[in-house]
Amino acid sequence: MYSVPNPTPGNYKSYLDQPFLYSELVGVNENRYTADDLFNTSIPSFLGTNLLSTPTILDSCFLSMHSKPAGLGRALGGWIRVHDTNMTWKDLNPASGVFVDNGLGAYLTAAKAAGFKTLIMIVATPVWAASRPGEYNSGYGASYGISEPSNLSYLSAYITWLLTTYGSQIDALETWNEPKYDTTGGSYFSGTPSALAAMAKTVYQTAKAIKPSIIIMGPGTTGMMMINGGTTYGYGWTNSFLSAADGSGGFGKNWIDVLSIHTYTHDGNLDNRFMANLPALLAQLKSANSLPANFPVWATEFGALKFNATGDKDFELIHGTPEARMRWIIRYALWHVVSNIDVVVFYAYSSASMGWKSDSVMDDLWNQWVSIINGATVTCINRIGKSEALAATINGTNYIF
C-alpha cells in the first residue's frame, strides 16, 4: 500500500484497474493497494482475511494420495493409502487361520519403488469372524462385515500375519474407516464406540510388539465440519471413539498415535466454506479428551463430493481443465494448513470417481505441486475478499489459487 496526496479532501473507496487493486480516500490521502497487499499478514479487512499469520513448515509428505494400483508409477508421493482395493482384512484372511497375498506384496513393492510411505487400512471384518455376520455395508455386498469380530484374537492374528509378512514395507495402520456405529448404507462399522476402542487397542498392542516404529491412527470419521443445520456428525463420532472405554481401563484415545479424519465438506458445492469451522472444532475435540494441542491430525481422505447428472461423484466434470482441478486441490489443501493438519490424502488418484482419470497433464501438475508444497514453509494464507480464492506465500513465492 502507498499513499498519494489528493487536492480534494473526502472519503471514498473504489476498485481500480491494474496496477491498483483498490483505492480509498481518507482526508487528503489516497491510499492505493496493489497485488502485493494480498500477501500481507496484516491484510486490510476490505481486501480479505488473514487465515495464517505464523509461518508453518509442512510435513515432507504433506500432500499424499489414495491410489489403486493403476496410479503407482505415474505420480509422486508422500504417503499412499491402500483402500478400496481387494486387499482388506476380509480379502487377505478368508477363513480362520488362512491368509492370502491377493496382490498386496506386489502393490507394496511397487509403492516403495515409487518412493511412497505406505498406510494400510484395517477394515472389513471377514464374515466368518464377525459378531453379527448379517450386518454388512450395501456398497460392498454381503461379504463385507461391518461389525466387530466375535473374538479379538481373530484381529490380533491378522495383524500378526500382516506385519510378520510385510512389516518392512508397511509404515502405518489405520484402524477402521468412517465408523458411524449403525447399519446404514453409509456406515462401515456397526458396533459401539467401546467395541471399536477395544479393536484399536488390539491393533495397537499387536502391531507395536512386532514393529515399534509403526504409526497407528484412526478412526477415519467423516463429516467433521458444522453443516446440515449445524449438526457436527463427524465431531460426535470421533469424540465417541476417543472417550470410549476399551474394556480394560483405557480409552480409544490411548490407542492411536495420530487422529485421522475425513474432511469432505458434504455440501455439494465444493467451495470450502465449511473448512473455516474446522480449527475450532479440532481444538475443542482435543481439549475435551485431554489431548495435547499439538496432537497429530491427518486428513486421510479429502476430495470432491458432488454428483453429476447420472448420480456419480465426478471431479473432472465440475472443475474442467487439469489446471483448474489442481488449483482446487491446492486451495483445499491450504485450508488444512490453516487447521494445523499434518498430512492430507487426496481421494482418489487414478480413479474415475472423486479423482481423475488417466491424464498425463494432470499427473505432471500433481507432481509439480507435490515437489513445491511437501516440506515447504508457508508464511501467509489470506482469503481474498469474500471469494473462495486464496493468496498464499509458499517458500517465499506468492501464489493465488
matplotlib code that plots the C-alpha trace (Angstrom):
import matplotlib.pyplot as plt

x = [0.0, 1.2, -0.5, -0.6, -1.9, -5.3, -6.2, -9.9, -10.4, -13.1, -13.9, -14.5, -13.5, -13.2, -11.8, -9.4, -7.7, -4.1, -1.6, -4.0, -6.5, -8.2, -8.2, -9.6, -9.5, -9.2, -9.0, -6.3, -4.6, -5.5, -4.4, -3.7, -3.4, -1.7, -1.5, 1.4, -1.0, -3.0, 0.0, 0.3, -0.5, -1.9, -4.2, -6.9, -10.3, -11.8, -9.2, -9.5, -9.0, -5.7, -6.0, -2.4, -0.1, 2.5, 5.0, 4.4, 6.8, 4.8, 5.5, 7.7, 4.7, 2.0, 0.2, -0.4, -2.8, -5.2, -4.5, -5.4, -2.6, -3.0, -1.8, 1.5, 4.5, 2.6, 2.7, 5.0, 4.1, 4.1, 2.0, -0.1, -3.3, -4.2, -8.0, -10.9, -8.9, -9.2, -6.6, -8.8, -9.0, -11.8, -9.8, -6.5, -8.0, -10.8, -11.0, -9.8, -6.1, -5.9, -4.1, -3.5, -1.5, -4.1, -1.7, -0.6, 3.0, 3.4, 1.5, 3.7, 6.9, 5.7, 4.7, 8.1, 9.9, 7.8, 9.0, 5.8, 5.3, 2.5, -0.7, -2.8, -6.4, -7.6, -11.2, -13.8, -14.3, -14.5, -18.0, -16.6, -15.1, -18.0, -20.0, -23.1, -22.5, -25.8, -24.7, -22.9, -22.5, -24.7, -22.0, -19.6, -22.0, -22.7, -19.0, -18.1, -18.7, -19.1, -19.4, -16.6, -15.1, -16.7, -13.2, -10.4, -7.9, -9.0, -8.0, -4.7, -3.9, -4.5, -2.3, 0.4, 0.4, 0.3, 3.3, 5.4, 4.9, 5.1, 6.2, 9.3, 7.1, 4.3, 4.7, 1.3, -2.0, -5.4, -8.0, -11.2, -12.9, -15.8, -17.5, -21.0, -21.9, -25.0, -26.0, -27.0, -25.6, -23.1, -21.6, -18.6, -18.9, -22.0, -20.6, -20.4, -17.6, -16.3, -16.1, -14.0, -11.8, -11.2, -10.3, -8.0, -6.2, -5.7, -4.3, -2.0, -0.6, -0.2, 1.4, 3.8, 5.0, 6.2, 7.2, 7.6, 8.1, 4.8, 2.3, -1.2, -4.1, -7.9, -10.8, -11.2, -14.5, -16.2, -18.4, -16.2, -17.4, -20.6, -23.1, -26.6, -28.4, -25.5, -25.0, -21.4, -21.7, -18.0, -17.2, -19.7, -18.5, -14.8, -15.4, -17.4, -14.4, -11.7, -13.7, -14.9, -13.8, -11.8, -13.0, -9.7, -9.2, -8.2, -9.9, -9.9, -7.6, -4.9, -4.5, -3.7, -0.6, -2.5, -6.1, -7.4, -10.4, -12.0, -12.6, -15.2, -17.5, -20.6, -22.3, -22.4, -20.8, -17.1, -16.5, -14.6, -16.7, -17.2, -13.5, -13.3, -15.1, -12.5, -9.7, -12.1, -13.8, -10.4, -9.2, -12.4, -12.2, -8.6, -9.4, -12.5, -10.3, -7.2, -5.1, -2.2, -2.9, -0.2, -1.6, -1.1, -4.2, -4.2, -7.0, -6.7, -9.4, -10.3, -11.7, -14.7, -18.2, -20.6, -22.9, -23.2, -26.3, -26.0, -25.6, -21.8, -19.3, -17.5, -14.4, -13.4, -16.9, -17.1, -13.7, -12.9, -9.3, -6.4, -5.1, -8.4, -8.7, -5.2, -5.9, -8.9, -6.9, -4.2, -6.7, -8.4, -5.1, -4.2, -7.3, -5.9, -2.7, -4.9, -6.3, -2.8, -3.4, -0.2, -0.9, -3.7, -4.5, -6.4, -9.2, -8.7, -5.8, -6.3, -10.0, -12.9, -14.9, -13.9, -10.5, -9.3, -8.9, -5.5, -4.3, -0.6, -1.2, -2.8, 0.0, 2.6, 0.6, 0.3, 4.0, 4.9, 2.8, 4.0, 7.5, 6.6, 4.4, 5.7, 8.2, 7.5, 7.5, 4.1, 4.3, 0.9, -2.6, -5.2, -8.7, -9.3, -12.5, -15.5, -14.5, -13.1, -9.7, -6.7, -3.4, -0.5, 3.2, 5.0, 8.8, 8.9, 6.8, 3.4, 0.5, -3.2, -5.5]
y = [0.0, 3.5, 6.9, 9.9, 13.4, 14.3, 18.0, 17.4, 16.0, 13.4, 9.8, 7.1, 3.6, 2.2, -0.8, 0.2, -1.5, -2.6, -1.6, -0.8, -3.3, -0.9, 2.7, 4.7, 8.4, 9.3, 13.0, 14.3, 11.0, 8.5, 5.0, 2.7, -1.1, -3.4, -7.2, -7.3, -6.3, -9.6, -11.4, -9.2, -11.0, -7.6, -7.6, -4.8, -6.3, -4.8, -6.8, -10.1, -12.1, -13.4, -17.2, -17.9, -15.4, -17.8, -19.4, -23.2, -25.8, -28.6, -32.3, -33.7, -36.0, -33.3, -33.8, -37.6, -39.8, -42.7, -44.8, -48.0, -50.0, -48.2, -44.9, -46.3, -45.1, -42.1, -39.7, -38.6, -39.3, -38.7, -41.4, -43.8, -45.1, -48.6, -48.7, -49.5, -52.5, -56.2, -56.1, -55.6, -57.9, -59.9, -60.4, -61.4, -63.6, -65.5, -68.2, -68.8, -69.3, -68.8, -65.9, -65.0, -62.3, -61.2, -58.8, -56.9, -57.9, -56.6, -53.5, -52.6, -53.3, -51.0, -48.3, -48.4, -48.4, -45.2, -43.5, -43.8, -44.4, -46.9, -46.7, -49.8, -49.7, -52.2, -52.5, -55.1, -57.8, -61.2, -62.6, -65.8, -63.6, -61.1, -60.8, -60.1, -61.7, -60.4, -56.8, -55.6, -52.4, -52.4, -50.7, -53.7, -56.6, -59.4, -60.5, -57.2, -57.4, -54.1, -55.5, -56.1, -59.6, -62.2, -62.7, -60.1, -62.9, -63.1, -59.5, -60.0, -63.0, -60.9, -58.0, -60.5, -62.1, -58.8, -57.4, -60.5, -61.0, -57.4, -55.4, -53.9, -52.3, -51.0, -47.7, -47.1, -48.7, -47.0, -48.7, -48.5, -46.3, -43.9, -45.6, -44.3, -47.0, -48.2, -50.4, -47.7, -48.0, -45.2, -46.8, -49.0, -50.0, -51.1, -51.7, -49.4, -46.9, -49.1, -52.1, -50.0, -48.8, -52.5, -53.2, -50.2, -51.5, -54.9, -53.4, -51.0, -53.6, -56.3, -54.1, -52.3, -55.6, -56.6, -53.2, -50.5, -47.7, -48.3, -45.4, -46.3, -44.0, -43.8, -43.9, -42.1, -40.3, -38.1, -35.0, -33.1, -29.6, -28.0, -28.4, -29.7, -27.3, -27.1, -30.9, -31.9, -35.5, -36.3, -34.5, -36.6, -39.9, -39.0, -37.8, -41.0, -43.1, -41.1, -41.1, -44.7, -47.2, -50.1, -52.6, -52.9, -49.5, -47.4, -45.4, -45.1, -42.1, -44.3, -46.5, -44.0, -42.0, -39.9, -38.8, -39.5, -37.7, -37.2, -33.6, -33.7, -30.7, -32.8, -29.7, -30.5, -27.2, -27.7, -24.2, -25.0, -22.6, -25.0, -25.6, -22.4, -24.2, -27.0, -25.3, -24.5, -27.9, -29.8, -27.7, -28.3, -32.1, -32.3, -30.3, -32.4, -35.5, -34.1, -34.5, -32.1, -29.1, -30.4, -34.0, -35.0, -34.9, -36.3, -36.0, -39.5, -38.6, -35.3, -34.6, -33.9, -34.8, -33.6, -35.7, -35.3, -35.8, -39.6, -39.7, -40.3, -38.3, -36.6, -34.4, -33.7, -32.7, -30.0, -28.4, -28.5, -28.2, -30.0, -26.6, -25.7, -29.0, -28.7, -25.2, -26.5, -29.3, -27.0, -24.4, -27.2, -28.5, -25.0, -24.9, -27.9, -26.0, -23.4, -26.2, -27.5, -30.8, -32.6, -34.8, -34.6, -37.7, -36.9, -39.3, -40.7, -40.7, -42.7, -43.2, -42.2, -41.3, -38.5, -38.1, -38.0, -40.5, -41.2, -37.9, -37.1, -33.3, -33.9, -36.2, -33.6, -30.9, -33.2, -34.0, -30.3, -29.4, -32.3, -31.1, -27.5, -28.0, -31.0, -29.8, -26.2, -23.2, -21.4, -17.9, -16.5, -17.7, -15.0, -15.3, -12.7, -10.7, -13.0, -15.2, -18.7, -17.6, -17.8, -15.8, -17.8, -17.4, -20.8, -20.9, -17.2, -17.2, -15.7, -17.7, -17.1, -20.1]
z = [0.0, -0.7, -0.3, -2.6, -1.7, -3.1, -3.5, -2.9, 0.7, 1.0, 1.6, -1.0, -1.9, -5.4, -7.2, -10.0, -12.9, -12.5, -11.3, -8.4, -6.9, -4.6, -3.7, -0.7, 0.0, 3.7, 4.2, 1.8, 1.4, -1.3, -0.2, -3.1, -2.7, -5.2, -5.6, -3.1, -0.4, -0.9, 0.6, 3.7, 7.0, 8.1, 5.0, 5.3, 6.0, 2.8, 0.8, 2.6, 5.8, 7.2, 7.9, 8.8, 10.3, 11.9, 9.5, 9.2, 7.9, 6.2, 6.6, 3.9, 3.0, 3.4, 0.1, -0.3, -2.1, -2.1, -5.1, -6.8, -8.4, -11.7, -10.2, -9.0, -11.0, -12.5, -9.6, -6.7, -3.1, 0.2, 1.7, -0.2, 1.5, 0.5, 0.5, -1.8, -3.2, -2.9, -0.1, 3.0, 6.1, 4.5, 1.3, 3.0, 5.7, 4.0, 6.7, 10.3, 10.2, 6.4, 4.9, 1.2, -0.5, -3.1, -4.7, -1.6, -1.8, -5.4, -4.5, -1.6, -3.6, -6.3, -3.8, -2.2, -5.6, -6.4, -3.2, -1.1, 2.6, 3.0, 5.1, 5.3, 6.3, 8.9, 7.7, 6.6, 9.1, 7.4, 7.6, 9.3, 12.1, 12.5, 15.7, 13.5, 10.1, 8.8, 9.1, 6.0, 4.1, 1.0, -1.1, -0.7, -0.5, 2.0, 2.0, 3.8, 7.5, 9.4, 13.0, 15.4, 15.4, 17.6, 19.2, 19.2, 18.8, 15.1, 14.7, 16.5, 14.3, 11.2, 12.4, 13.3, 9.9, 8.1, 9.9, 10.0, 6.3, 5.0, 8.0, 6.4, 3.7, 5.9, 7.7, 9.2, 10.0, 10.3, 12.5, 10.5, 8.0, 8.6, 11.7, 12.3, 14.8, 12.8, 9.9, 7.4, 3.9, 4.6, 7.7, 7.7, 11.4, 13.2, 16.7, 19.6, 20.2, 23.0, 20.7, 18.3, 21.1, 22.1, 18.5, 18.3, 21.5, 19.9, 16.7, 18.6, 21.0, 18.5, 15.8, 18.2, 19.7, 16.2, 14.8, 17.5, 14.9, 13.1, 13.2, 14.4, 13.6, 13.5, 13.4, 10.0, 10.6, 8.1, 8.2, 10.6, 9.8, 11.1, 8.3, 7.7, 10.1, 12.5, 13.2, 13.7, 12.8, 12.5, 15.7, 17.6, 16.1, 16.7, 20.3, 21.0, 19.9, 21.8, 25.0, 24.8, 27.4, 25.8, 28.4, 30.3, 31.9, 28.8, 26.2, 22.4, 22.5, 24.1, 21.1, 18.3, 17.5, 15.0, 14.9, 11.4, 10.0, 6.6, 5.6, 2.9, 3.2, 2.2, 1.0, -2.8, -3.7, -3.2, -2.1, 1.1, 3.1, 6.0, 6.3, 8.3, 11.1, 11.4, 13.5, 16.4, 16.3, 16.4, 19.3, 21.1, 20.4, 21.7, 24.8, 25.6, 25.6, 27.3, 24.1, 23.6, 21.4, 19.0, 18.8, 15.2, 12.9, 9.4, 6.8, 5.4, 2.8, 1.3, -2.2, -4.4, -3.3, -5.9, -8.1, -11.9, -13.9, -13.7, -9.9, -10.0, -8.0, -10.8, -10.2, -13.7, -14.8, -12.1, -12.5, -16.2, -17.1, -15.3, -14.2, -12.7, -10.9, -9.5, -8.2, -6.4, -4.8, -3.6, -2.3, -0.4, 0.9, 2.2, 4.3, 6.1, 6.8, 8.5, 10.7, 11.6, 9.9, 9.3, 6.2, 3.6, 1.5, -1.7, -2.6, -5.2, -7.6, -10.9, -10.3, -12.5, -9.3, -7.0, -8.6, -12.2, -15.0, -16.5, -17.7, -18.3, -17.9, -14.5, -13.5, -14.3, -12.4, -9.4, -9.4, -9.7, -6.7, -4.6, -5.3, -4.3, -1.3, 0.6, 3.2, 2.2, 4.5, 4.3, 5.7, 4.6, 3.7, 3.0, 1.8, -0.9, -0.2, 0.3, -2.5, -2.2, -3.7, -1.5, -1.6, -0.2, 0.2, -0.2, 0.1, -0.5, -3.7, -3.9, -5.4, -5.9, -6.0]

ax = plt.figure().add_subplot(projection="3d")
ax.plot(x, y, z, "-o")
ax.set_aspect("equal")
plt.show()
